[in-house]
Amino acid sequence: MNVFKDFEGTIHAALDQMVTAGDLPSGLDFSRITVEPPRDASHGDVSTNAAMILAKPAGKPPRVIAEALVARLKDAPAVVQADIAGPGFVNLRIDAGWWLVRMKAILTRGAAFGSSDKGAGRPVNVEYVSANPTGPMHVGHTRGAVVGDALARLLAKVGYKVTQEYYINDAGAQVDVLARSAHLRYREAFGETIEIPAGLYPGDYLVPVGQALKELHGDRYLNAEEAEWLPVFREFAVASMMVRIKEDLAQMGVKHDVFSSERALVDAGAVDLALKTLEAQGLIYTGVLEPPKGKKPDDWEPRPQTLFRATRFGDDVDRPLRKSDGSYTYFANDIAYHFDKFRRGGGDLIDILGADHGGYVKRMQAAVKAITGGKGALDVKISQLVNLMDDGQPVKMSKRAGRFVTLRDIVDEVGAGVVRFIMLTRRNDQTLDFDVTKVTEQSKENPVFYVQYAHARCHSVLRYAGETGADLSPAALAGADLSRLTAEEEVAIVKLMLAFPRLVESAADAHEPHRVAFYLYDLASAFHGLWNKGKDQATMRFLIESDADLTRARLALVTAVAQVIACGLDILGVEPVTEMR
């Protein structure tokens, strides 16, 4: 239920009338016209850029079109005022009663409020986390996990058919390093004193892996050649790490639908298939690349390479597909993987990648466009770094040295809900400070507390009202006389709540789940303001003993606020609380 769609229809109807009257030429494209809340609430309730979008194709100044549009909209149902702002924005003020009547939809739709069929069941694949399976998940992986899962929930909310996928990077040199590290722990399990050399993984998390390998194989591989035990230890260690990673993700409420193995993909010939597909289109050739811009690397040599014509699809340079030893590059493997994802499900592809992948975006988007013949689209969201703090002091981590704070540590310390919400309090492409002390503070500066406190306050009011005998059934509240909500603050909250479905759709369109967290903070702030006003003015309290109708209307408002907060938290994967402890 996107109320702004109602006004979109009203505005389009007015524009059609202008075409019929000769005020606008026929055949104009209305698809880029937006109908949304103005950025400044003092400008009204609804704003449209129609005049500016249509000015050039219509051959008329924006304000001329805006004046004609305002003349037709000022008498439209529920419109109490129509104005022109700036270069040609048209702003509308809508009768308060119109908003109050529509608040009933929040009460009747319940947990489905904000849902829509905008996605129309179209498939979309969201790949996220995909951490190398070389150790437990640490706090640096947590942000990508939260962003990916929340985005998947958001897209499902508006009707997309979502597949959540994890790509296991088990074909690179790092898993051989893991196997060698596990072999050391295997030897240690037999009582040998080991020295872990630089370049291997020193973390204690491999101790039980070594013990398990001892129990499984006995001393068979104690003195064996590396070529004999490496593939065995690699497979076992990767599988062990994936069990641990899945357990860590489960603690966060994250569950993937598909786990794809890079090694299995390569072994199945997927890279050969992908490159043959590109070659058939004339997109692979042998050439010599220019040296990188700036200082030429010492190891660079102008040698012929197998290259993909990435520049034809928007990349800066063409990209190598084979290394000097003839093996495929990581890029070639990634092309095959994305081709496999597209062939499995079609639709749009979304990758949530770490901060060190920023330079990878253009080449992968070019590859997806090429390999799918333009039918597939790839959106890449970069999850920037998380600075872990404790009471304002940075916590130093080093995976290579075995010193890092795991995801499990953080969840055990502050709870999954807190972690998830805080990870969405900044855009994914901005660095985030996560202070384990401050995220548990009970203050307005702690956004997760502030939002949860608003939800708990709503339930506190409703519990007290229930104890006094108030009928809190959905039917009773939906039947309340909402016209009694005449205070400016009450109407403002109703308008804010009815903006939620549009907010959800726009966040889904932009692939930005953090917008939901921002919205919830604004709604919580508005509700806390109303609560505080009731403390200062007896007439603004939610329960008015001498006025049952007004009380019922305000209880309907409180119920709606709790419901919208719960709907928003559900998208973020956060359990709403009904009491603060």
C-alpha positions as a printed Julia matrix, in Angstrom:
581×3 Matrix{Float64}:
   0.0     0.0     0.0
   2.09    2.88   -1.32
  -0.11    5.96   -0.83
   2.11    7.97   -3.14
   0.99    5.68   -5.97
  -2.5     7.17   -5.43
  -1.15   10.64   -6.07
   0.91    9.39   -8.98
  -2.35    8.33  -10.59
  -3.93   11.69   -9.79
  -0.98   13.58  -11.33
  -0.87   11.38  -14.42
  -4.61   11.94  -14.9
  -4.09   15.71  -14.69
  -1.28   15.5   -17.26
  -3.49   13.44  -19.58
  -6.12   16.2   -19.31
  -3.47   18.77  -20.24
  -2.6    16.69  -23.32
  -6.27   16.51  -24.31
  -6.61   20.29  -23.83
  -3.53   20.95  -25.97
  -1.42   22.23  -23.07
   1.04   19.38  -23.65
   1.93   17.42  -26.8
   0.87   13.78  -27.02
   3.27   10.85  -26.72
   5.19   12.17  -23.71
   7.02    9.66  -21.5
   5.81    9.89  -17.88
   8.04    7.07  -16.57
  10.72    9.37  -15.11
   8.22   11.45  -13.17
   8.57   11.01   -9.41
   5.88   11.45   -6.79
   7.34   11.49   -3.3
   7.45   13.33    0.03
   9.3    16.66   -0.28
  12.7    16.76    1.41
  11.49   19.6     3.6
   8.2    18.69    5.32
   7.3    22.39    5.55
   6.82   22.39    1.76
   3.85   20.03    1.95
   3.02   16.33    1.85
   3.58   15.34   -1.78
   6.03   16.65   -4.36
   6.45   15.93   -8.07
   9.11   16.85  -10.62
   6.68   16.39  -13.54
   7.08   19.93  -14.91
  10.88   19.7   -15.06
  10.89   16.22  -16.59
   8.42   17.2   -19.31
   9.78   20.69  -20.05
  12.35   19.73  -22.71
  10.27   17.15  -24.65
   7.24   19.46  -24.45
   9.25   22.51  -25.53
   7.91   24.62  -22.68
   9.44   26.28  -19.58
   9.0    24.15  -16.44
   7.07   26.81  -14.56
   4.55   27.17  -17.41
   3.82   23.44  -17.19
   3.79   23.62  -13.38
   1.24   26.45  -13.37
  -1.1    24.51  -15.65
  -0.64   21.37  -13.53
  -1.32   23.23  -10.27
  -4.52   24.66  -11.77
  -5.8    21.11  -12.31
  -4.56   19.64   -9.03
  -5.74   22.29   -6.58
  -9.32   20.99   -6.76
  -8.39   17.29   -6.74
  -9.87   15.16   -3.92
  -8.05   15.57   -0.59
  -5.76   18.32   -1.97
  -6.05   21.44    0.18
  -3.2    23.42   -1.37
  -1.0    23.22   -4.47
   2.13   25.35   -4.88
   5.14   25.76   -7.17
   8.61   25.74   -5.66
  12.06   26.4    -7.12
  12.46   25.78  -10.84
   9.16   23.93  -11.13
   8.5    21.44   -8.34
   4.8    21.06   -7.61
   4.04   20.58   -3.9
   0.69   19.44   -2.55
  -0.77   19.62    0.94
  -3.22   16.85    1.69
  -6.14   16.94    4.08
  -5.29   15.38    7.46
  -8.43   13.24    7.35
  -7.18   11.53    4.18
  -4.09   10.32    6.04
  -5.98    9.24    9.14
  -8.42    7.08    7.19
  -5.5     5.26    5.56
  -3.86    4.52    8.89
  -6.37    1.71    9.25
  -4.38   -0.22    6.64
  -1.46   -0.49    9.07
  -3.72   -2.11   11.63
  -5.44   -4.46    9.21
  -2.33   -5.57    7.28
  -0.25   -6.2    10.39
   3.09   -7.82    9.62
   2.38   -7.57    5.88
   2.39   -3.77    5.98
   5.03   -2.49    3.59
   4.93   -5.64    1.46
   4.22   -5.3    -2.25
   4.35   -7.17   -5.53
   6.69   -4.66   -7.14
   9.26   -7.41   -7.81
   6.58   -9.53   -9.5
   8.42  -12.74   -8.65
  11.47  -11.8   -10.74
  14.57  -13.78   -9.74
  17.5   -12.04   -8.08
  20.66  -13.64   -6.72
  22.33  -12.0    -3.73
  25.83  -13.34   -3.1
  27.44  -12.19    0.11
  30.01  -13.02    2.78
  31.95  -15.52    0.6
  34.85  -15.29    3.04
  37.87  -17.46    2.3
  37.3   -20.74    4.2
  40.57  -20.39    6.1
  39.27  -19.57    9.56
  36.33  -18.43   11.67
  34.41  -15.35   10.61
  35.76  -12.2    12.21
  34.13   -8.82   12.79
  35.31   -7.62    9.39
  33.06  -10.21    7.69
  30.06   -9.31    9.81
  29.08   -6.19    7.94
  28.85   -7.9     4.57
  26.82  -10.69    6.15
  24.32   -8.24    7.62
  24.07   -6.06    4.52
  23.55   -9.09    2.28
  20.96  -10.76    4.47
  19.04   -7.52    5.07
  19.06   -6.76    1.34
  17.71  -10.23    0.59
  14.94   -9.71    3.14
  14.18   -6.29    1.68
  13.9    -7.6    -1.87
  11.68  -10.48   -0.73
   9.45   -7.95    1.07
   8.63   -6.28   -2.25
   8.01   -9.47   -4.17
  11.3   -10.62   -5.7
  12.23  -14.3    -5.78
  15.51  -14.14   -3.91
  18.35  -16.67   -3.81
  20.98  -16.09   -1.12
  24.34  -17.51   -2.13
  27.78  -18.07   -0.63
  30.76  -18.6    -2.97
  33.41  -20.82   -1.39
  36.84  -19.64   -2.57
  38.45  -23.06   -2.31
  40.55  -23.1    -5.47
  43.26  -20.59   -4.64
  46.63  -20.77   -2.94
  45.14  -19.76    0.41
  43.49  -23.16    0.91
  46.82  -24.87    0.31
  48.22  -22.66    3.08
  45.28  -23.78    5.23
  46.08  -27.44    4.51
  49.75  -26.98    5.47
  48.69  -25.2     8.66
  46.32  -28.07    9.49
  49.11  -30.57    8.88
  51.23  -28.84   11.5
  48.36  -29.14   13.99
  47.98  -32.79   12.98
  51.63  -33.38   13.89
  51.07  -31.44   17.12
  48.21  -33.8    17.98
  50.78  -36.61   18.12
  52.8   -34.71   20.72
  55.26  -33.02   18.42
  56.37  -29.51   19.37
  55.7   -27.37   16.32
  56.93  -24.02   15.11
  54.46  -22.22   12.86
  56.44  -20.38   10.18
  55.46  -17.01    8.75
  52.89  -17.34    6.0
  50.88  -20.11    7.64
  47.79  -19.67    9.83
  48.76  -19.74   13.52
  45.26  -19.55   15.02
  44.25  -22.04   17.72
  41.05  -22.73   15.79
  43.04  -25.3    13.79
  43.97  -27.34   16.89
  40.72  -29.36   16.87
  41.09  -29.81   13.11
  44.49  -31.41   13.64
  43.07  -33.62   16.39
  40.19  -34.71   14.13
  42.63  -35.55   11.33
  44.61  -37.71   13.76
  41.47  -39.59   14.8
  40.44  -40.03   11.17
  43.75  -41.07    9.6
  45.97  -42.14   12.48
  49.67  -41.66   11.73
  49.3   -42.35    8.01
  50.34  -38.84    6.96
  52.92  -38.07    9.64
  55.9   -38.73    7.39
  54.18  -38.77    4.01
  55.16  -36.5     1.14
  53.17  -33.27    0.84
  51.8   -34.25   -2.55
  50.11  -37.23   -0.86
  48.48  -35.48    2.08
  47.87  -31.95    0.75
  44.62  -32.63   -1.18
  43.25  -34.76    1.68
  44.02  -32.15    4.34
  42.81  -29.32    2.12
  39.4   -30.91    1.58
  38.99  -31.78    5.26
  40.15  -28.39    6.53
  37.91  -26.46    4.14
  34.91  -28.6     5.12
  35.7   -28.05    8.81
  35.98  -24.29    8.36
  32.7   -24.17    6.43
  30.93  -25.96    9.3
  32.29  -23.29   11.65
  31.38  -20.44    9.27
  27.81  -21.72    8.89
  27.49  -21.94   12.68
  28.78  -18.36   13.01
  26.33  -17.11   10.41
  23.47  -18.96   12.1
  24.21  -17.06   15.29
  23.47  -13.91   13.3
  20.3   -15.37   11.84
  21.92  -15.64    8.41
  21.16  -18.66    6.26
  22.19  -19.07    2.63
  20.18  -21.05    0.12
  23.17  -22.09   -2.0
  26.86  -22.76   -1.31
  28.9   -22.85   -4.53
  32.43  -24.23   -4.65
  35.0   -22.53   -6.86
  37.03  -25.74   -7.09
  33.97  -27.77   -8.13
  33.13  -25.14  -10.75
  36.64  -25.27  -12.23
  36.75  -29.07  -12.16
  33.4   -29.22  -13.98
  34.83  -27.23  -16.9
  32.78  -24.09  -16.24
  35.72  -21.79  -17.0
  36.31  -23.45  -20.38
  32.6   -23.06  -21.19
  32.54  -19.4   -20.23
  35.63  -18.53  -22.26
  34.34  -20.43  -25.28
  31.12  -18.4   -25.01
  33.09  -15.15  -25.03
  35.39  -16.38  -27.8
  32.39  -17.19  -29.99
  31.44  -13.52  -29.73
  34.92  -12.36  -30.73
  35.59  -11.03  -27.24
  38.87  -12.85  -26.55
  42.15  -12.1   -28.27
  45.91  -12.27  -27.76
  47.49   -8.91  -27.07
  49.99   -6.93  -25.04
  48.73   -4.61  -22.33
  50.19   -1.22  -21.53
  51.94   -0.99  -18.15
  49.8     0.2   -15.22
  49.44    3.95  -14.88
  52.04    5.55  -12.65
  55.2     3.68  -11.64
  55.85    0.56  -13.66
  56.03   -2.53  -11.35
  59.43   -4.26  -11.28
  57.89   -7.57  -12.35
  55.92   -6.16  -15.28
  56.85   -7.39  -18.73
  55.24   -6.64  -22.1
  54.28  -10.21  -22.94
  51.42  -11.47  -25.12
  48.4   -12.48  -23.05
  44.94  -13.93  -23.51
  42.69  -10.91  -22.99
  38.97  -10.2   -22.62
  37.68   -7.12  -24.47
  36.39   -5.52  -21.28
  36.71   -1.99  -22.68
  33.91   -2.75  -25.12
  31.6    -3.0   -22.1
  32.68    0.02  -20.08
  35.88   -1.14  -18.36
  39.05    0.95  -18.37
  41.34   -1.71  -19.87
  41.06   -5.18  -21.36
  41.66   -7.92  -18.78
  43.96  -10.98  -18.72
  42.34  -14.41  -18.53
  45.47  -16.56  -18.17
  48.56  -16.3   -15.97
  52.1   -16.67  -17.28
  52.05  -20.38  -16.38
  48.96  -20.92  -18.54
  46.49  -21.36  -15.66
  43.36  -19.25  -15.46
  43.31  -15.95  -13.58
  40.93  -15.34  -10.68
  39.01  -13.08  -13.04
  38.44  -15.95  -15.48
  37.1   -18.1   -12.65
  34.81  -15.28  -11.54
  33.44  -14.86  -15.06
  32.59  -18.55  -15.07
  30.95  -18.3   -11.66
  28.74  -15.38  -12.63
  27.82  -17.11  -15.89
  26.85  -20.17  -13.85
  24.69  -18.07  -11.52
  22.92  -16.46  -14.45
  22.33  -19.79  -16.21
  20.91  -21.28  -13.02
  18.41  -18.52  -12.27
  18.6   -15.64  -14.71
  17.5   -12.27  -13.41
  19.68   -9.73  -11.66
  22.89  -10.52   -9.81
  24.03   -8.65   -6.7
  27.46   -9.09   -5.11
  28.3    -7.8    -1.63
  32.09   -7.49   -1.63
  34.72   -6.34    0.84
  36.54   -3.02    0.81
  39.53   -4.45   -1.07
  37.39   -5.27   -4.12
  36.63   -1.71   -5.25
  38.83   -2.04   -8.34
  37.03   -5.22   -9.36
  33.62   -3.7    -9.97
  33.93   -2.41  -13.54
  35.57   -5.53  -14.93
  32.93   -7.85  -13.42
  30.05   -5.69  -14.63
  31.62   -5.71  -18.09
  32.04   -9.48  -17.95
  28.44  -10.11  -16.88
  27.11   -7.84  -19.6
  29.21   -9.7   -22.19
  28.72  -13.29  -21.04
  24.92  -12.92  -20.77
  24.52  -11.08  -24.05
  23.24   -8.04  -22.21
  20.44   -9.99  -20.51
  22.08  -10.02  -17.08
  22.88   -7.08  -14.82
  25.34   -7.05  -11.94
  25.18   -4.6    -9.05
  28.17   -4.62   -6.72
  27.9    -3.21   -3.21
  31.2    -2.6    -1.48
  31.1    -3.18    2.26
  33.62   -0.8     3.74
  35.79   -1.51    6.75
  34.56   -1.85   10.32
  36.76   -0.23   12.93
  36.33   -2.28   16.09
  36.54   -0.14   19.23
  36.17   -0.7    22.95
  35.19    2.4    24.89
  36.76    4.62   22.25
  39.99    2.64   21.92
  40.79    0.68   18.74
  41.05   -3.11   18.97
  43.97   -4.36   16.89
  43.48   -7.5    14.83
  45.72   -9.65   12.63
  44.42  -12.84   11.01
  47.91  -13.9     9.97
  49.14  -13.54   13.55
  46.08  -15.35   14.88
  44.84  -12.25   16.72
  41.32  -11.32   15.75
  37.9   -10.87   17.28
  35.47  -13.37   15.82
  31.9   -12.76   14.84
  30.95  -15.19   17.6
  32.82  -13.07   20.17
  30.89   -9.95   19.16
  27.49  -11.66   19.14
  28.16  -13.21   22.55
  29.16   -9.79   23.88
  26.28   -7.59   22.67
  23.7    -9.84   20.96
  22.86  -10.55   17.32
  20.14   -7.88   17.1
  22.47   -5.12   18.25
  25.2    -6.21   15.84
  22.8    -6.36   12.9
  21.22   -2.97   13.53
  24.5    -1.14   14.14
  26.0    -2.57   10.94
  23.19   -0.81    9.04
  23.5     2.61   10.66
  25.78    3.83    7.89
  25.78    3.35    4.13
  27.63    0.18    3.13
  30.25    2.23    1.24
  31.21    4.26    4.32
  33.58    3.13    7.05
  31.79    2.2    10.28
  33.02    2.42   13.87
  31.68   -0.39   16.06
  32.3     0.35   19.74
  31.31   -2.65   21.87
  30.85   -0.36   24.89
  28.81    2.37   23.24
  26.43    0.05   21.35
  25.05   -1.15   24.69
  24.51    2.33   26.15
  20.92    3.31   26.88
  20.82    6.7    25.2
  19.53    8.5    22.13
  23.04    8.3    20.68
  22.69    4.51   20.53
  20.28    4.04   17.59
  19.4     0.41   18.25
  18.45    1.17   21.85
  16.48    4.24   20.74
  14.4     2.26   18.23
  13.88   -0.74   20.51
  12.93    1.59   23.36
  10.21    3.12   21.21
   8.81   -0.34   20.46
   8.99   -1.31   24.13
   7.27    1.93   25.15
   4.42    1.18   22.75
   3.95   -2.22   24.37
   4.16   -0.7    27.83
   1.23    1.58   26.96
  -0.73   -1.31   25.47
  -0.07   -3.59   28.47
  -1.32   -0.93   30.86
  -4.37   -0.26   28.69
  -5.13   -3.98   28.59
  -4.97   -4.17   32.37
  -7.61   -1.4    32.56
  -9.95   -3.4    30.33
  -9.39   -1.67   26.98
 -10.32   -3.69   23.9
  -7.09   -3.98   21.91
  -8.35   -6.37   19.27
  -7.51   -5.41   15.65
 -11.21   -5.01   14.88
 -11.76   -2.63   17.8
  -8.72   -0.52   17.0
  -9.47   -0.42   13.26
 -12.95    0.77   14.15
 -11.66    3.67   16.25
 -12.68    7.19   15.31
  -9.28    8.29   14.02
 -10.55   11.79   13.28
 -10.0    12.41   16.99
  -6.25   12.48   16.31
  -6.07   16.21   15.76
  -2.72   17.1    17.32
  -0.07   18.14   14.81
   2.38   15.59   16.23
  -0.14   12.75   15.88
  -0.9    13.52   12.25
   2.82   13.86   11.51
   3.47   10.34   12.85
   0.61    8.95   10.76
   2.1    10.53    7.64
   5.52    9.13    8.52
   4.13    5.63    8.99
   2.23    5.75    5.69
   5.5     6.67    3.96
   6.96    3.3     5.03
   5.78    1.24    2.02
   7.28    3.75   -0.4
  10.48    3.83    1.65
  10.72    0.03    1.44
  10.23    0.05   -2.33
  12.77    2.82   -2.92
  15.31    1.1    -0.63
  14.79   -2.13   -2.57
  15.22   -0.32   -5.91
  18.49    1.2    -4.7
  19.66   -2.01   -2.97
  20.19    0.01    0.21
  18.78   -1.67    3.35
  20.35    0.98    5.59
  17.51    3.31    4.55
  15.17    1.19    6.65
  17.38    1.67    9.74
  17.45    5.44    9.15
  13.65    5.49    8.79
  13.14    3.54   12.01
  15.28    6.03   13.93
  13.15    8.91   12.59
   9.91    7.13   13.52
  11.24    6.29   16.98
  12.28    9.92   17.47
   8.8    11.13   16.51
   7.17    8.68   18.91
   9.48    9.56   21.8
   8.61   13.2    21.17
   4.9    12.41   21.41
   5.51   10.39   24.59
   7.39   13.26   26.2
   4.66   15.73   25.27
   2.19   13.55   27.11
   4.37   13.77   30.22
   4.2    17.56   30.05
   0.56   17.95   28.98
  -2.16   15.78   30.46
  -4.37   16.28   27.39
  -1.73   14.65   25.2
  -1.52   11.4    27.14
  -2.42    8.17   25.41
  -4.99    7.17   28.01
  -7.66    9.77   28.78
  -9.96    8.32   31.42
 -12.79   10.74   30.64
 -12.7    10.22   26.85
 -12.97    6.6    25.7
 -13.11    7.47   21.98
  -9.95    9.56   22.07
  -8.19    6.86   24.09
  -9.16    4.22   21.54
  -7.88    6.38   18.67
  -4.57    6.95   20.45
  -4.22    3.27   21.29
  -4.73    2.57   17.58
  -1.92    5.02   16.86
   0.4     3.39   19.39
  -0.41   -0.07   17.99
   0.36    1.14   14.47
   3.71    2.6    15.55
   4.67   -0.69   17.21
   3.59   -2.59   14.1
   5.61   -0.44   11.69
   8.72   -0.63   13.87
   8.33   -4.41   14.04
   7.95   -4.59   10.24
  11.09   -2.52    9.74
  13.12   -4.53   12.25
  11.99   -7.73   10.56
  13.53   -6.52    7.29
  16.77   -5.87    9.16
  16.6    -9.31   10.8
  16.28   -7.82   14.29
  13.87   -9.2    16.89
  11.77   -6.36   18.4
  11.7    -6.24   22.19
   8.59   -5.53   24.24
  10.43   -4.71   27.46
  13.76   -3.02   28.12
  15.86   -4.78   30.73
